[in-house]
Amino acid sequence: MKQTLIVLLSVFVFCGCKTKTAVIKTGDDAVNRKLYSVATEMLIKEFDAEKNPLKKQDKAIAIGNSFMKYNEPVNASHWYKKASVESGNTTGDAFYKLGQTLKMQELYDSAIAVFTMSNKLGSSYNVRKELRSAREALKWQNDFSRIKTQNLESVNTRYSDYAPTLFGKDKLVFTSSRSDATGDAQNGWTGEKFGDLYAVSRNENGASGKVAPFSRELNTEAYEGTSAFTPDGNSMFFTRCFSNEKVSEFCHIYLSTFDGTVWSEPEKLYLFPDTFNVGQPAISNSGNLLVVSSDYEGFGGKDIFYFTKTDTGWSRPSNASGTVNTTGDEMFPWLDEKDNLYFSSNGFAGMGGLDIFKATRSKNSWRNAENLRAPINSGGDDFGYVIEKSKPLNNADTVLMTGYFSSSRKGGKGSDDVYRFQELWLNQYEVRGKVLTKQFENPDDPNSKILGLVPLRLSKVDLQNSKGDSLTSFVTDTGGLFFFSLQQNTNYNLFASRNDYFSNSAKVSTVGKRSRDSVLISQYVEIELEKIFTSKEIEIPNIYYDYDKATLRPESKVVLDSLVLFFTQNKAIDIEIGSHTDSRGSDEYNLKLSQARAQSVVDYLIEKGIGKERLNARGFGETRPVNGCVNNVKCSEEEHQKNRRTTFRVTGTKFSLQSIEPTQIRVDPKPDEEEEDGE
């Protein structure tokens, strides 16, 4: 962030080449005068001339610090690397600074490694906080988001363009240090001109068209920027910072009103003593709450303060409290229609430079500062957030929210650019599940007591499309867990298998599933696999024949059709189809009848595509009753019916033994990682 550092209220505003050349003799002089664009050139020459290794390291750090002051993390990284990796006198602090520049470049893996080194060497900074934030940033960067960002290329320039705000129904006002800004003064901190207020038209598709100065009356040779308007558009608050060759003044908030034709001469608001900087105003919809950023006495560098409107003007300043303010800098406040506070901070854990946060309005202040994460936040400085549209227009509207912000992120046109964001009605889909199996009291006896269901590790789960084609697969861990990402409006089949177990499947679908309230739509499925016991007969229920015949009745074929699917899914097993009769009739007759009935089932399965080499028909007649209804024993019809049954039994398996590992393996953190994360 170059020109915007003026608005960050870090220093007095200086300009004028005569002043610089008259008093600046060394790089340290330039740093003390906060003329960082001058300091880098002088310090580099001093570094090249220096022979003492320790002093050379100090110069490298000073050069890196100067580049960081006007947001040049790539150049800063180069010099911090000289002071750390390439120096024989390495310090934890030098590695810490290098890690920060890598974070700002979104090189989070490298930043984590460098912060880890800083932690081992010892540092005066809070390295553990940076380690946690770098890991979080890496995760946030890869998370699915409904928010899409767009650089306003027709609005931005190679100079600093930032701090957008809404004016009226169709204007976007922002600050820019572009070449046609008023006056010729140059800011020694950044090397750019002082900023002016500009305006551009906006519509439902964003801001575009001709960019023009917002007001010839308000833009001066001083710095003007970070404006805020009352809802009626008739009052405007903005920041102005004066400077000339002899006197450097502080930044203050000014108020101007609109009479329908021109804006009035701005009036300075006396909110703080004149020896403090104040800027970046935000005004509530009611017009009764004014929020600013200032280096007035508080928690750290710059804090968020607020004022309430009284009969005589504005109240005394109130600090927005430690739930918002930190020992770092809190800046660029903005209030939504519910007076929730959006602001930027480098004091909380974040993704790089300044990050944008939201704090919920409470009775007298704000609470629960929450990072807006990627893609709103990035490794660069992200700030100046405003919401244009806060909810859908109707049930058919797929754009949930729109707004603007500014950022120095990679890929922009200049130092800082204005971006538009849209939160779209998009959903991410997943299915999570578990493969289970029965736990028997005696693992070798399928007739022993069932103790419950337990996870089945090393089960393969295939995600298939509706045609049965495999899309991807997952091997379960000790928890029997599996996971798949899904596409919208799609039907799927989950096919689970494991050696020595019957395969099974389940259906899952995302058709018609949508949610505005949640990005992620997750479904949970459990699939049970039965262990194969070759000694166990499994009854096929509801198989009926015509009386005294082996012909299958139509209702029996419906049941067998489901068995066809089961045998198709379990291709690695050979099956014996068994048929049993009751004890009525001769033993020989019942044996022949049962053999014919078993064969009719086998014939039907072959007809449906099951390989005949896998099937064997066996009639048992009345030799295997399940109760005491044998010859010469009087039984009820229900008792005889239990003996009249069709079964199948696995007689052989053709599983291929293979060594497989889970798709995901849970690993406990290393001791040093736990130590880094614990505080």
C-alpha positions as CSV (number, residue, x, y, z in Angstrom):
1,M,0.0,0.0,0.0
2,K,1.8,3.1,-1.1
3,Q,-0.2,6.3,-1.2
4,T,-2.6,4.8,1.3
5,L,0.1,4.8,4.0
6,I,-0.5,8.5,4.3
7,V,-4.1,7.7,5.1
8,L,-3.0,5.1,7.6
9,L,-2.0,8.0,9.8
10,S,1.4,6.7,10.5
11,V,3.3,9.9,10.1
12,F,3.1,13.6,9.4
13,V,2.8,14.4,5.7
14,F,6.0,15.7,4.0
15,C,6.6,17.0,0.6
16,G,8.9,19.4,-1.3
17,C,12.2,18.5,-2.9
18,K,14.0,21.5,-1.4
19,T,13.3,20.2,2.1
20,K,14.5,16.7,1.3
21,T,17.8,17.7,-0.3
22,A,18.6,20.3,2.3
23,V,18.5,18.0,5.4
24,I,18.8,14.4,4.2
25,K,22.4,13.2,4.3
26,T,22.1,9.5,5.2
27,G,19.7,6.7,4.8
28,D,18.9,6.9,8.5
29,D,18.0,10.6,8.1
30,A,15.5,9.6,5.4
31,V,14.1,6.9,7.6
32,N,13.7,9.3,10.5
33,R,11.9,11.8,8.2
34,K,9.8,8.8,7.0
35,L,10.9,9.5,3.4
36,Y,11.1,5.8,2.6
37,S,11.3,6.0,-1.2
38,V,14.5,8.1,-0.7
39,A,15.8,6.0,2.2
40,T,15.9,2.7,0.1
41,E,18.2,4.3,-2.5
42,M,20.6,5.8,0.1
43,L,20.7,2.7,2.3
44,I,21.5,0.4,-0.6
45,K,24.5,2.5,-1.5
46,E,25.6,2.5,2.2
47,F,25.1,-1.3,2.3
48,D,27.4,-1.8,-0.7
49,A,30.1,0.4,0.9
50,E,29.9,-1.2,4.3
51,K,32.6,-3.8,5.3
52,N,31.5,-4.7,8.9
53,P,29.3,-7.9,8.7
54,L,27.1,-6.9,11.7
55,K,26.5,-3.4,10.4
56,K,25.9,-4.8,6.9
57,Q,23.2,-7.0,8.4
58,D,21.6,-4.0,10.1
59,K,21.6,-2.1,6.8
60,A,19.9,-5.0,5.1
61,I,17.2,-5.1,7.7
62,A,16.8,-1.3,7.5
63,I,16.4,-1.6,3.7
64,G,13.8,-4.3,4.0
65,N,11.9,-2.2,6.6
66,S,11.9,0.8,4.2
67,F,10.6,-1.3,1.3
68,M,7.9,-2.7,3.6
69,K,6.8,0.8,4.6
70,Y,5.6,1.4,1.1
71,N,4.4,-2.1,0.4
72,E,7.1,-3.7,-1.6
73,P,7.2,-7.2,-0.1
74,V,9.2,-8.7,-3.0
75,N,12.0,-6.2,-2.6
76,A,11.8,-6.4,1.2
77,S,12.0,-10.2,1.0
78,H,15.3,-9.9,-0.9
79,W,16.9,-7.8,1.8
80,Y,15.5,-9.7,4.7
81,K,16.9,-12.8,3.1
82,K,20.3,-11.2,3.0
83,A,20.0,-10.4,6.7
84,S,18.9,-14.0,7.6
85,V,19.6,-16.9,5.2
86,E,22.7,-15.3,3.6
87,S,24.1,-13.8,6.8
88,G,26.5,-15.6,9.1
89,N,25.0,-13.8,12.0
90,T,21.4,-15.1,11.8
91,T,18.8,-13.9,14.2
92,G,15.2,-15.0,14.8
93,D,14.0,-11.5,14.2
94,A,15.5,-11.4,10.7
95,F,13.8,-14.7,9.8
96,Y,10.5,-13.4,11.3
97,K,10.6,-10.4,9.0
98,L,11.4,-12.6,6.0
99,G,8.4,-14.8,6.9
100,Q,6.1,-11.8,7.0
101,T,7.1,-10.8,3.4
102,L,6.6,-14.4,2.2
103,K,3.1,-14.3,3.8
104,M,2.3,-11.1,1.9
105,Q,3.4,-12.8,-1.3
106,E,1.0,-15.7,-0.4
107,L,4.0,-18.1,-0.2
108,Y,2.5,-19.6,2.9
109,D,4.4,-23.0,2.8
110,S,7.7,-21.1,2.7
111,A,6.5,-18.6,5.3
112,I,5.7,-21.5,7.7
113,A,9.2,-23.0,7.2
114,V,10.8,-19.6,7.9
115,F,8.6,-18.8,10.9
116,T,9.6,-22.3,12.3
117,M,13.2,-21.4,11.9
118,S,12.6,-18.0,13.6
119,N,11.0,-19.8,16.5
120,K,13.9,-22.1,16.9
121,L,16.4,-19.3,16.8
122,G,14.4,-17.2,19.2
123,S,12.6,-14.0,18.3
124,S,11.3,-10.9,20.1
125,Y,8.1,-11.2,18.0
126,N,5.1,-13.4,18.5
127,V,6.2,-16.1,16.0
128,R,3.6,-18.6,17.1
129,K,0.8,-16.3,16.2
130,E,2.3,-15.9,12.7
131,L,2.7,-19.7,12.3
132,R,-1.0,-20.2,13.2
133,S,-2.1,-17.4,10.8
134,A,0.0,-18.7,7.9
135,R,-1.5,-22.2,8.3
136,E,-5.0,-20.7,8.5
137,A,-4.3,-18.5,5.5
138,L,-3.2,-21.6,3.5
139,K,-6.5,-23.3,4.4
140,W,-8.6,-20.3,3.7
141,Q,-7.0,-19.8,0.3
142,N,-8.0,-23.3,-0.7
143,D,-11.5,-23.3,0.8
144,F,-14.5,-23.1,-1.5
145,S,-16.2,-19.7,-1.5
146,R,-19.3,-18.2,-3.1
147,I,-17.6,-14.9,-3.3
148,K,-16.1,-13.8,-6.6
149,T,-13.8,-10.7,-6.9
150,Q,-13.1,-8.6,-9.9
151,N,-10.5,-5.9,-10.5
152,L,-12.1,-2.7,-11.8
153,E,-9.6,-2.5,-14.6
154,S,-11.3,0.5,-16.4
155,V,-11.2,2.4,-13.1
156,N,-7.7,1.5,-11.7
157,T,-4.4,3.0,-12.8
158,R,-0.7,2.1,-12.2
159,Y,-1.0,4.5,-9.2
160,S,-2.8,4.0,-5.9
161,D,-6.6,3.7,-6.2
162,Y,-8.4,2.8,-3.1
163,A,-11.1,3.4,-0.4
164,P,-14.3,3.2,-2.5
165,T,-17.5,4.5,-1.0
166,L,-21.1,4.7,-2.4
167,F,-22.6,8.1,-3.3
168,G,-26.2,8.3,-4.3
169,K,-27.8,5.6,-6.4
170,D,-25.2,5.4,-9.2
171,K,-21.8,6.8,-8.2
172,L,-18.7,5.3,-6.7
173,V,-16.3,7.7,-5.1
174,F,-12.7,6.7,-4.3
175,T,-9.3,8.1,-3.6
176,S,-6.5,8.1,-6.2
177,S,-3.0,9.5,-6.6
178,R,-3.1,9.2,-10.4
179,S,-1.1,11.6,-12.5
180,D,-3.9,14.3,-12.9
181,A,-4.4,14.7,-9.2
182,T,-4.3,18.4,-8.1
183,G,-0.9,20.0,-7.7
184,D,2.7,19.0,-8.3
185,A,3.7,18.0,-4.8
186,Q,5.3,14.6,-4.4
187,N,5.0,12.4,-1.3
188,G,8.5,11.5,-0.1
189,W,7.2,8.3,1.6
190,T,5.8,6.8,-1.6
191,G,7.1,8.8,-4.5
192,E,3.5,9.4,-5.7
193,K,1.4,12.5,-5.8
194,F,-1.0,13.3,-3.0
195,G,-4.5,11.8,-3.5
196,D,-7.7,13.4,-4.7
197,L,-11.3,12.2,-4.6
198,Y,-12.6,10.8,-7.9
199,A,-16.0,9.5,-9.0
200,V,-17.3,7.0,-11.6
201,S,-20.7,5.7,-12.5
202,R,-21.9,2.3,-11.2
203,N,-24.8,0.0,-12.0
204,E,-25.9,-3.6,-11.3
205,N,-22.8,-4.9,-13.3
206,G,-20.3,-2.8,-11.4
207,A,-18.5,0.5,-11.9
208,S,-17.3,1.6,-15.3
209,G,-17.1,4.6,-17.6
210,K,-15.3,7.9,-17.4
211,V,-13.5,8.6,-14.2
212,A,-13.6,12.3,-13.2
213,P,-12.6,14.4,-10.2
214,F,-15.4,14.3,-7.6
215,S,-15.3,18.0,-7.0
216,R,-13.0,20.8,-8.2
217,E,-13.9,22.7,-5.1
218,L,-12.9,20.0,-2.6
219,N,-9.8,18.6,-4.3
220,T,-6.7,20.6,-3.5
221,E,-2.9,20.3,-3.5
222,A,-3.3,18.7,0.0
223,Y,-4.3,15.0,0.4
224,E,-8.1,14.4,0.2
225,G,-9.5,10.9,0.6
226,T,-11.5,8.2,2.4
227,S,-14.9,9.8,2.2
228,A,-18.3,8.9,3.7
229,F,-21.8,10.2,2.8
230,T,-25.0,10.5,4.7
231,P,-27.8,8.4,3.2
232,D,-29.4,11.5,1.7
233,G,-26.2,12.4,-0.1
234,N,-26.2,16.0,1.2
235,S,-23.4,15.7,3.8
236,M,-19.9,14.4,3.2
237,F,-17.1,13.5,5.6
238,F,-13.6,13.1,4.3
239,T,-9.9,13.1,5.4
240,R,-7.6,16.0,4.5
241,C,-3.9,16.3,5.3
242,F,-2.0,19.6,4.6
243,S,1.7,20.0,4.0
244,N,4.2,22.5,2.6
245,E,7.9,23.0,2.7
246,K,7.8,24.8,6.1
247,V,4.9,23.3,8.0
248,S,3.7,19.8,8.3
249,E,0.2,19.4,9.8
250,F,-1.8,16.5,10.9
251,C,-4.7,14.7,9.2
252,H,-8.2,15.7,10.2
253,I,-11.9,15.0,9.3
254,Y,-13.7,17.6,7.3
255,L,-17.4,18.1,6.6
256,S,-18.9,19.6,3.5
257,T,-22.6,19.9,2.5
258,F,-24.3,19.9,-0.9
259,D,-26.8,22.6,-1.8
260,G,-27.9,20.9,-5.0
261,T,-25.3,22.6,-7.1
262,V,-21.9,22.8,-5.3
263,W,-20.3,21.5,-2.2
264,S,-19.7,24.0,0.6
265,E,-16.3,25.0,1.9
266,P,-15.2,22.1,4.1
267,E,-15.4,22.6,7.8
268,K,-12.8,20.9,10.1
269,L,-14.3,18.7,12.8
270,Y,-12.5,19.1,16.2
271,L,-12.8,15.6,17.3
272,F,-9.4,15.1,19.0
273,P,-6.6,17.5,20.0
274,D,-4.7,18.8,17.0
275,T,-1.6,16.9,17.9
276,F,-3.2,13.6,16.8
277,N,-4.0,12.2,13.4
278,V,-7.6,11.3,12.6
279,G,-9.1,10.1,9.3
280,Q,-11.2,7.5,7.4
281,P,-14.7,8.5,8.6
282,A,-17.8,6.2,8.5
283,I,-21.3,7.5,9.2
284,S,-24.3,5.4,10.2
285,N,-27.5,5.3,8.2
286,S,-29.1,7.3,11.0
287,G,-26.4,9.9,10.8
288,N,-26.0,9.8,14.6
289,L,-22.9,7.6,14.8
290,L,-19.5,8.7,13.4
291,V,-16.6,6.2,13.4
292,V,-13.0,7.1,12.6
293,S,-9.5,5.8,12.9
294,S,-6.9,7.7,15.0
295,D,-3.5,7.5,16.7
296,Y,-5.1,9.0,19.7
297,E,-4.3,7.2,23.0
298,G,-5.6,3.7,22.9
299,F,-4.5,0.1,22.6
300,G,-1.8,0.4,19.9
301,G,-0.9,2.3,16.8
302,K,-4.2,3.3,15.3
303,D,-7.5,2.5,17.0
304,I,-11.1,2.7,16.0
305,F,-13.1,5.4,17.8
306,Y,-16.7,6.5,17.7
307,F,-18.8,9.5,18.4
308,T,-22.5,10.0,18.9
309,K,-24.3,13.1,17.7
310,T,-25.5,15.5,20.4
311,D,-27.5,18.8,20.3
312,T,-24.2,20.7,20.3
313,G,-22.2,18.6,17.9
314,W,-20.3,15.3,18.5
315,S,-19.6,13.6,21.8
316,R,-16.2,13.0,23.2
317,P,-14.4,10.1,21.6
318,S,-15.1,6.5,22.8
319,N,-12.7,3.7,22.0
320,A,-14.3,0.8,20.2
321,S,-12.8,-1.5,22.9
322,G,-10.3,-4.3,23.0
323,T,-12.6,-6.6,21.0
324,V,-11.9,-4.5,18.0
325,N,-8.6,-2.7,18.7
326,T,-5.2,-4.3,19.2
327,T,-1.6,-3.3,19.7
328,G,-1.5,-3.1,15.9
329,D,-3.4,-0.8,13.5
330,E,-7.2,-0.7,13.0
331,M,-8.3,1.4,10.2
332,F,-10.9,2.1,7.4
333,P,-14.1,1.5,9.3
334,W,-17.5,1.2,7.6
335,L,-21.0,0.6,9.1
336,D,-23.7,-1.5,7.5
337,E,-27.4,-0.9,7.9
338,K,-27.4,-2.6,11.3
339,D,-24.3,-0.6,12.4
340,N,-22.1,-3.8,12.3
341,L,-18.5,-2.6,11.9
342,Y,-16.2,-3.6,9.1
343,F,-12.6,-2.5,9.4
344,S,-9.1,-3.5,8.5
345,S,-6.4,-4.6,10.9
346,N,-2.9,-6.0,11.1
347,G,-3.1,-6.8,14.8
348,F,-5.3,-9.9,14.5
349,A,-4.1,-13.1,12.9
350,G,-4.5,-12.6,9.1
351,M,-3.4,-13.6,5.7
352,G,-0.6,-11.1,5.2
353,G,-0.9,-7.3,5.5
354,L,-4.1,-5.6,6.5
355,D,-7.1,-7.9,6.6
356,I,-10.8,-7.0,6.6
357,F,-12.8,-8.0,9.7
358,K,-16.5,-7.8,10.7
359,A,-17.5,-7.0,14.3
360,T,-21.2,-7.3,15.4
361,R,-22.8,-4.3,16.9
362,S,-23.6,-4.7,20.6
363,K,-25.4,-2.3,23.0
364,N,-22.6,0.2,23.4
365,S,-19.8,-1.1,21.2
366,W,-18.9,-4.1,19.0
367,R,-17.9,-7.7,19.6
368,N,-16.6,-10.9,17.9
369,A,-14.2,-9.5,15.3
370,E,-14.3,-12.1,12.5
371,N,-11.9,-12.4,9.6
372,L,-13.7,-12.3,6.2
373,R,-11.1,-14.7,4.8
374,A,-10.3,-15.3,1.2
375,P,-11.1,-14.2,-1.4
376,I,-11.9,-10.8,0.2
377,N,-8.6,-11.0,2.1
378,S,-5.3,-11.9,0.6
379,G,-1.6,-11.7,1.3
380,G,-1.6,-8.0,0.5
381,D,-3.3,-5.1,2.2
382,D,-7.1,-5.4,2.0
383,F,-9.2,-2.5,3.2
384,G,-11.9,0.0,2.4
385,Y,-14.8,-2.5,2.4
386,V,-18.3,-1.4,1.6
387,I,-21.5,-3.3,0.8
388,E,-23.6,-2.2,-2.1
389,K,-26.4,-4.9,-2.0
390,S,-27.0,-6.8,1.1
391,K,-29.6,-9.4,0.1
392,P,-31.3,-10.9,-3.0
393,L,-34.0,-8.9,-4.7
394,N,-36.3,-11.9,-5.0
395,N,-36.3,-15.7,-4.8
396,A,-35.0,-16.0,-8.4
397,D,-32.0,-13.6,-7.7
398,T,-28.8,-15.6,-7.7
399,V,-26.7,-12.7,-6.5
400,L,-26.8,-12.6,-2.7
401,M,-24.6,-9.6,-2.1
402,T,-22.3,-7.1,-3.9
403,G,-19.8,-4.5,-2.8
404,Y,-16.4,-3.0,-3.2
405,F,-13.1,-2.9,-1.5
406,S,-9.5,-2.1,-2.2
407,S,-6.4,-4.3,-2.1
408,S,-2.7,-4.4,-2.9
409,R,-2.9,-8.1,-3.8
410,K,-1.0,-9.7,-6.6
411,G,-2.2,-9.3,-10.1
412,G,-3.5,-5.7,-9.8
413,K,-2.8,-2.8,-12.1
414,G,-1.1,-0.5,-9.5
415,S,0.0,-0.3,-5.9
416,D,-3.6,-0.4,-4.7
417,D,-6.6,-1.2,-6.8
418,V,-10.4,-1.0,-6.3
419,Y,-12.2,-4.4,-6.6
420,R,-15.8,-5.4,-6.8
421,F,-17.1,-8.5,-5.1
422,Q,-20.2,-10.6,-5.6
423,E,-21.5,-13.3,-3.3
424,L,-23.3,-15.8,-5.7
425,W,-25.8,-18.4,-4.9
426,L,-23.4,-21.3,-5.2
427,N,-23.2,-24.5,-3.3
428,Q,-20.5,-27.1,-2.7
429,Y,-21.6,-30.7,-2.2
430,E,-20.1,-33.7,-0.4
431,V,-20.9,-37.1,0.9
432,R,-19.3,-38.4,4.0
433,G,-19.9,-41.9,5.3
434,K,-18.8,-45.0,7.1
435,V,-18.4,-48.7,6.1
436,L,-19.6,-51.0,8.9
437,T,-19.8,-54.7,9.6
438,K,-21.4,-56.9,12.3
439,Q,-19.3,-57.8,15.2
440,F,-20.0,-61.4,16.4
441,E,-19.4,-62.7,19.9
442,N,-17.5,-65.5,18.2
443,P,-15.8,-64.1,15.1
444,D,-15.8,-67.5,13.4
445,D,-19.5,-68.3,14.1
446,P,-22.1,-66.3,12.1
447,N,-24.8,-67.8,14.4
448,S,-23.2,-66.3,17.6
449,K,-24.6,-63.2,19.3
450,I,-24.2,-59.9,17.3
451,L,-22.6,-57.3,19.6
452,G,-23.2,-54.4,17.2
453,L,-21.7,-52.7,14.2
454,V,-18.1,-51.7,14.0
455,P,-16.0,-49.8,11.4
456,L,-14.5,-51.8,8.6
457,R,-11.1,-50.5,7.6
458,L,-9.5,-51.0,4.2
459,S,-12.8,-51.1,2.4
460,K,-12.8,-49.7,-1.1
461,V,-15.7,-47.3,-1.8
462,D,-16.2,-46.4,-5.5
463,L,-18.1,-43.3,-6.4
464,Q,-20.1,-44.2,-9.6
465,N,-22.3,-42.2,-11.9
466,S,-25.8,-43.3,-12.6
467,K,-24.6,-45.6,-15.4
468,G,-22.3,-47.5,-13.0
469,D,-19.1,-46.0,-14.3
470,S,-16.5,-45.5,-11.6
471,L,-15.5,-41.8,-11.1
472,T,-13.1,-42.1,-8.2
473,S,-12.5,-44.3,-5.2
474,F,-11.6,-44.1,-1.5
475,V,-10.1,-46.7,0.9
476,T,-11.3,-46.4,4.4
477,D,-9.1,-45.9,7.5
478,T,-9.5,-47.5,10.9
479,G,-12.6,-45.5,11.4
480,G,-14.2,-46.9,8.3
481,L,-14.7,-43.4,7.0
482,F,-14.9,-42.2,3.4
483,F,-15.5,-38.9,1.7
484,F,-16.3,-37.6,-1.8
485,S,-16.9,-34.2,-3.3
486,L,-20.0,-34.1,-5.5
487,Q,-21.4,-32.0,-8.4
488,Q,-24.7,-30.3,-8.4
489,N,-27.8,-31.9,-9.9
490,T,-26.2,-35.3,-10.2
491,N,-27.2,-38.8,-9.2
492,Y,-24.5,-41.1,-7.8
493,N,-24.0,-44.7,-6.6
494,L,-21.7,-45.6,-3.8
495,F,-20.2,-49.1,-4.2
496,A,-18.4,-50.6,-1.2
497,S,-16.3,-53.8,-1.3
498,R,-13.7,-55.7,0.6
499,N,-12.1,-59.1,0.4
500,D,-14.1,-61.8,2.2
501,Y,-17.2,-59.5,2.4
502,F,-20.3,-59.2,0.4
503,S,-20.3,-55.9,-1.6
504,N,-23.0,-53.4,-1.0
505,S,-24.1,-50.1,-2.5
506,A,-26.1,-47.0,-1.7
507,K,-27.5,-44.2,-3.7
508,V,-26.9,-40.5,-3.2
509,S,-28.1,-37.5,-5.1
510,T,-27.6,-33.7,-5.3
511,V,-30.6,-33.2,-7.6
512,G,-32.8,-30.3,-6.4
513,K,-30.6,-29.7,-3.3
514,R,-29.7,-26.0,-2.9
515,S,-29.2,-23.6,0.1
516,R,-28.8,-19.9,0.4
517,D,-27.9,-20.2,4.1
518,S,-25.0,-22.6,3.8
519,V,-22.3,-23.0,1.2
520,L,-21.7,-26.7,2.0
521,I,-24.5,-29.3,1.5
522,S,-23.3,-32.5,3.1
523,Q,-24.9,-35.9,3.2
524,Y,-24.0,-38.8,5.4
525,V,-24.3,-42.5,4.4
526,E,-23.6,-45.8,6.2
527,I,-22.9,-48.9,4.2
528,E,-22.9,-52.3,5.9
529,L,-20.9,-55.2,4.5
530,E,-21.7,-58.8,5.5
531,K,-18.7,-61.1,6.2
532,I,-18.7,-64.2,4.0
533,F,-19.0,-67.5,5.8
534,T,-18.9,-70.4,3.4
535,S,-20.7,-72.6,6.1
536,K,-23.7,-70.3,6.3
537,E,-26.9,-70.8,4.3
538,I,-28.7,-67.6,3.5
539,E,-32.5,-67.9,2.9
540,I,-34.0,-66.2,-0.1
541,P,-37.4,-65.1,1.1
542,N,-40.7,-65.2,-0.9
543,I,-39.7,-67.7,-3.6
544,Y,-42.9,-69.5,-4.6
545,Y,-43.7,-72.3,-7.1
546,D,-46.9,-73.8,-8.4
547,Y,-48.1,-76.7,-6.4
548,D,-46.1,-79.9,-7.0
549,K,-44.1,-78.1,-9.7
550,A,-40.7,-76.6,-10.2
551,T,-42.0,-73.6,-12.2
552,L,-41.2,-70.2,-10.7
553,R,-44.2,-68.0,-10.1
554,P,-44.1,-64.4,-11.4
555,E,-43.8,-62.9,-7.8
556,S,-40.7,-65.1,-7.3
557,K,-39.0,-63.6,-10.3
558,V,-39.3,-60.1,-8.7
559,V,-37.3,-61.3,-5.7
560,L,-34.7,-63.1,-7.9
561,D,-34.2,-59.9,-9.9
562,S,-32.9,-58.2,-6.8
563,L,-30.6,-61.2,-6.2
564,V,-29.3,-60.8,-9.8
565,L,-28.1,-57.3,-8.8
566,F,-26.5,-58.7,-5.6
567,F,-24.6,-61.4,-7.5
568,T,-23.6,-58.9,-10.2
569,Q,-22.0,-56.7,-7.5
570,N,-20.3,-59.7,-6.0
571,K,-18.5,-61.2,-9.0
572,A,-15.8,-62.8,-6.9
573,I,-18.0,-65.5,-5.4
574,D,-19.3,-68.8,-6.5
575,I,-22.8,-69.7,-5.3
576,E,-24.8,-72.8,-4.5
577,I,-28.6,-72.4,-4.8
578,G,-30.3,-74.8,-2.4
579,S,-34.0,-75.8,-2.3
580,H,-35.7,-77.5,0.6
581,T,-39.1,-79.1,1.0
582,D,-41.2,-80.1,4.0
583,S,-41.5,-83.7,5.2
584,R,-44.8,-84.5,3.5
585,G,-44.4,-86.8,0.5
586,S,-41.8,-89.5,-0.1
587,D,-38.1,-88.7,0.6
588,E,-37.1,-89.6,-3.0
589,Y,-39.9,-87.5,-4.5
590,N,-39.0,-84.5,-2.4
591,L,-35.3,-84.8,-3.3
592,K,-36.1,-84.7,-7.0
593,L,-38.6,-81.9,-6.7
594,S,-36.2,-79.7,-4.7
595,Q,-33.4,-80.4,-7.2
596,A,-35.7,-79.3,-10.0
597,R,-36.7,-76.2,-8.1
598,A,-33.1,-75.2,-7.4
599,Q,-32.2,-75.7,-11.0
600,S,-35.1,-73.4,-12.1
601,V,-33.6,-70.7,-9.9
602,V,-30.1,-71.3,-11.4
603,D,-31.6,-71.2,-15.0
604,Y,-33.3,-67.9,-14.3
605,L,-30.1,-66.4,-12.9
606,I,-28.1,-67.6,-16.0
607,E,-30.8,-66.1,-18.2
608,K,-30.3,-62.8,-16.4
609,G,-26.6,-62.8,-17.1
610,I,-25.0,-64.5,-14.1
611,G,-22.2,-66.8,-15.3
612,K,-23.2,-70.5,-15.2
613,E,-19.7,-71.4,-14.0
614,R,-20.4,-69.5,-10.8
615,L,-23.7,-71.4,-10.1
616,N,-24.6,-74.8,-8.7
617,A,-28.1,-76.2,-8.1
618,R,-28.6,-78.6,-5.2
619,G,-31.8,-80.0,-3.9
620,F,-31.9,-81.1,-0.3
621,G,-35.5,-82.4,-0.2
622,E,-36.5,-82.8,3.4
623,T,-33.1,-83.6,4.8
624,R,-32.4,-80.3,6.5
625,P,-35.5,-79.1,8.4
626,V,-35.2,-76.0,10.5
627,N,-37.6,-77.4,13.1
628,G,-38.9,-80.8,14.3
629,C,-41.4,-81.3,11.5
630,V,-40.0,-84.6,10.2
631,N,-41.8,-87.7,9.0
632,N,-44.7,-88.9,11.1
633,V,-44.7,-85.7,13.2
634,K,-47.9,-83.7,13.1
635,C,-47.2,-79.9,12.5
636,S,-49.1,-76.8,11.6
637,E,-49.1,-75.4,8.1
638,E,-46.9,-72.5,9.3
639,E,-44.3,-74.9,10.7
640,H,-44.2,-76.8,7.4
641,Q,-43.8,-73.5,5.5
642,K,-40.6,-72.7,7.4
643,N,-39.0,-75.8,6.0
644,R,-40.1,-75.0,2.4
645,R,-37.4,-72.5,1.5
646,T,-34.8,-71.5,-1.1
647,T,-31.3,-70.6,0.0
648,F,-27.9,-69.7,-1.3
649,R,-24.4,-70.4,0.1
650,V,-21.0,-69.1,-1.0
651,T,-18.9,-72.1,-2.1
652,G,-15.8,-70.3,-3.2
653,T,-14.2,-66.9,-3.6
654,K,-11.8,-65.5,-6.2
655,F,-10.6,-62.3,-4.3
656,S,-7.3,-61.0,-5.4
657,L,-5.1,-60.5,-2.3
658,Q,-3.5,-57.0,-2.5
659,S,-1.8,-54.7,-0.1
660,I,-3.7,-51.4,0.1
661,E,-3.5,-48.4,2.3
662,P,-6.2,-46.0,3.4
663,T,-6.8,-43.0,1.1
664,Q,-6.3,-40.7,4.2
665,I,-4.2,-41.6,7.2
666,R,-4.7,-39.8,10.5
667,V,-1.3,-38.6,11.8
668,D,-0.8,-37.1,15.2
669,P,1.1,-33.7,15.1
670,K,4.8,-33.8,15.8
671,P,5.8,-32.7,19.2
672,D,7.4,-29.5,17.9
673,E,4.2,-28.6,16.0
674,E,2.1,-29.0,19.1
675,E,4.6,-26.8,20.9
676,E,4.4,-24.1,18.2
677,D,0.6,-24.1,18.3
678,G,0.2,-24.2,22.1
679,E,0.1,-21.0,24.1
